[in-house]
Amino acid sequence: MPTSTELSNARHHHTDASAPASHNPPIALAQNAEPGPRPDESRNPDDDESAGTAGVTPTPARTAVDPAPTVRCPTIADGAHMWRIASDSGELDVNTAYAYALLARDFSDTCRVATVAEQAVGFVTGYRRPDAPTTLFVWQIAVDPAFRGRNIGGLLLDALVRDLVDVVAVETTVTQTNDSSRRLFGKFAQRHDARICESPLFAAGDFPDAHEPEPLLTISGLAH
Ligand SMILES: CC(C)(COP(=O)(O)OP(=O)(O)OC[C@H]1O[C@@H](n2cnc3c(N)ncnc32)[C@H](O)[C@@H]1OP(=O)(O)O)[C@@H](O)C(=O)NCCC(=O)NCCS
């Protein structure tokens, strides 16, 4: 039986050597802190001039999504959107389009889609663990790259847990290198006054292809 490790906020934060120091402050500070530069946000030429440094450009702060995103249960028609967002994610093991359509039909109560102006921009898939139905396993979550950094992932998780009133714990697996996802779940745990623990689950050798280990994050004691 693997030993769980309770994650402090500092430990939960994975340091990306390629990112500037201000990129990801500790989670405890992040929610109120001015966001730092983001690797995939476009640069602002106006800032170039004010900085007075050719070629070195502060990136703009994150802005609210307008119109505001909404979250709903997926329909079969969303299966194709979920597949497209997963395919574009650059991170996920992409399931077949059939699998997303099936999840949308048979697990719509534990899956959600985020839309902006009626266009799907993110999704989360999950299921209640058969042996522990008050534990929600989050299988996949992804946000369209153009909409990242605006808490749409957090909105999806919050909406899902809000609707599943009897769920007391959330599980997911996150690779050591997926900093954005670790930040997302760390902030989710904080918002819900929950504990977050990490323990080994799937080792690289459990996969037939080249694959990082997938440790388990368990978020327990969720306050609704
Ligand atoms: C993980 C993911 C769903 C988070 O969604 P999101 O709506 O961007 O979530 P948040 O706005 O809360 O941002 C979470 C973290 O992403 C990072 N981030 C922020 N803006 C970003 C941007 N524009 N581009 C990339 N990453 C960004 C930051 O580390 C941020 O943490 P911080 O706000 O504490 O600094 C999204 O990054 C994604 O789709 N990633 C690819 C798929 C994936 O890895 N899924 C999880 C598998 S376990």
PDBQT file of the ligand as one rigid body, heavy atoms in Angstrom, charges set to zero:
ROOT
HETATM    1  C1  LIG A 301      -5.131  22.311 -16.627  1.00  0.00    +0.000 C 
HETATM    2  C2  LIG A 301      -6.128  23.250 -17.326  1.00  0.00    +0.000 C 
HETATM    3  C3  LIG A 301      -7.460  22.503 -17.511  1.00  0.00    +0.000 C 
HETATM    4  C4  LIG A 301      -6.367  24.463 -16.396  1.00  0.00    +0.000 C 
HETATM    5  O1  LIG A 301      -7.450  25.223 -16.899  1.00  0.00    +0.000 OA
HETATM    6  P1  LIG A 301      -7.496  26.822 -16.715  1.00  0.00    +0.000 P 
HETATM    7  O2  LIG A 301      -8.891  27.246 -16.992  1.00  0.00    +0.000 OA
HETATM    8  O3  LIG A 301      -6.421  27.454 -17.512  1.00  0.00    +0.000 OA
HETATM    9  O4  LIG A 301      -7.171  26.943 -15.140  1.00  0.00    +0.000 OA
HETATM   10  P2  LIG A 301      -6.691  28.233 -14.337  1.00  0.00    +0.000 P 
HETATM   11  O5  LIG A 301      -7.140  29.490 -14.996  1.00  0.00    +0.000 OA
HETATM   12  O6  LIG A 301      -7.095  28.000 -12.917  1.00  0.00    +0.000 OA
HETATM   13  O7  LIG A 301      -5.097  28.191 -14.430  1.00  0.00    +0.000 OA
HETATM   14  C5  LIG A 301      -4.411  27.116 -13.810  1.00  0.00    +0.000 C 
HETATM   15  C6  LIG A 301      -2.922  27.299 -14.010  1.00  0.00    +0.000 C 
HETATM   16  O8  LIG A 301      -2.619  27.248 -15.399  1.00  0.00    +0.000 OA
HETATM   17  C7  LIG A 301      -1.470  28.095 -15.657  1.00  0.00    +0.000 C 
HETATM   18  N1  LIG A 301      -1.858  29.114 -16.652  1.00  0.00    +0.000 N 
HETATM   19  C8  LIG A 301      -2.455  30.292 -16.441  1.00  0.00    +0.000 A 
HETATM   20  N2  LIG A 301      -2.634  30.945 -17.591  1.00  0.00    +0.000 NA
HETATM   21  C9  LIG A 301      -2.165  30.154 -18.542  1.00  0.00    +0.000 A 
HETATM   22  C10 LIG A 301      -2.098  30.273 -19.945  1.00  0.00    +0.000 A 
HETATM   23  N3  LIG A 301      -2.555  31.354 -20.568  1.00  0.00    +0.000 N 
HETATM   24  N4  LIG A 301      -1.584  29.238 -20.642  1.00  0.00    +0.000 NA
HETATM   25  C11 LIG A 301      -1.132  28.145 -20.013  1.00  0.00    +0.000 A 
HETATM   26  N5  LIG A 301      -1.173  27.978 -18.674  1.00  0.00    +0.000 NA
HETATM   27  C12 LIG A 301      -1.683  28.980 -17.952  1.00  0.00    +0.000 A 
HETATM   28  C13 LIG A 301      -1.065  28.707 -14.345  1.00  0.00    +0.000 C 
HETATM   29  O9  LIG A 301      -0.111  27.857 -13.738  1.00  0.00    +0.000 OA
HETATM   30  C14 LIG A 301      -2.362  28.643 -13.577  1.00  0.00    +0.000 C 
HETATM   31  O10 LIG A 301      -2.174  28.663 -12.199  1.00  0.00    +0.000 OA
HETATM   32  P3  LIG A 301      -2.258  30.091 -11.406  1.00  0.00    +0.000 P 
HETATM   33  O11 LIG A 301      -3.529  30.760 -11.820  1.00  0.00    +0.000 OA
HETATM   34  O12 LIG A 301      -2.266  29.699  -9.977  1.00  0.00    +0.000 OA
HETATM   35  O13 LIG A 301      -1.056  30.876 -11.818  1.00  0.00    +0.000 OA
HETATM   36  C15 LIG A 301      -5.588  23.750 -18.683  1.00  0.00    +0.000 C 
HETATM   37  O14 LIG A 301      -4.304  24.284 -18.478  1.00  0.00    +0.000 OA
HETATM   38  C16 LIG A 301      -5.502  22.667 -19.739  1.00  0.00    +0.000 C 
HETATM   39  O15 LIG A 301      -6.457  22.423 -20.479  1.00  0.00    +0.000 OA
HETATM   40  N6  LIG A 301      -4.343  21.982 -19.838  1.00  0.00    +0.000 N 
HETATM   41  C17 LIG A 301      -4.159  20.902 -20.834  1.00  0.00    +0.000 C 
HETATM   42  C18 LIG A 301      -4.913  19.641 -20.436  1.00  0.00    +0.000 C 
HETATM   43  C19 LIG A 301      -4.472  19.133 -19.095  1.00  0.00    +0.000 C 
HETATM   44  O16 LIG A 301      -3.290  19.130 -18.766  1.00  0.00    +0.000 OA
HETATM   45  N7  LIG A 301      -5.448  18.663 -18.292  1.00  0.00    +0.000 N 
HETATM   46  C20 LIG A 301      -5.199  18.124 -16.970  1.00  0.00    +0.000 C 
HETATM   47  C21 LIG A 301      -4.749  16.709 -17.071  1.00  0.00    +0.000 C 
HETATM   48  S1  LIG A 301      -4.480  16.054 -15.451  1.00  0.00    +0.000 SA
ENDROOT
TORSDOF 0
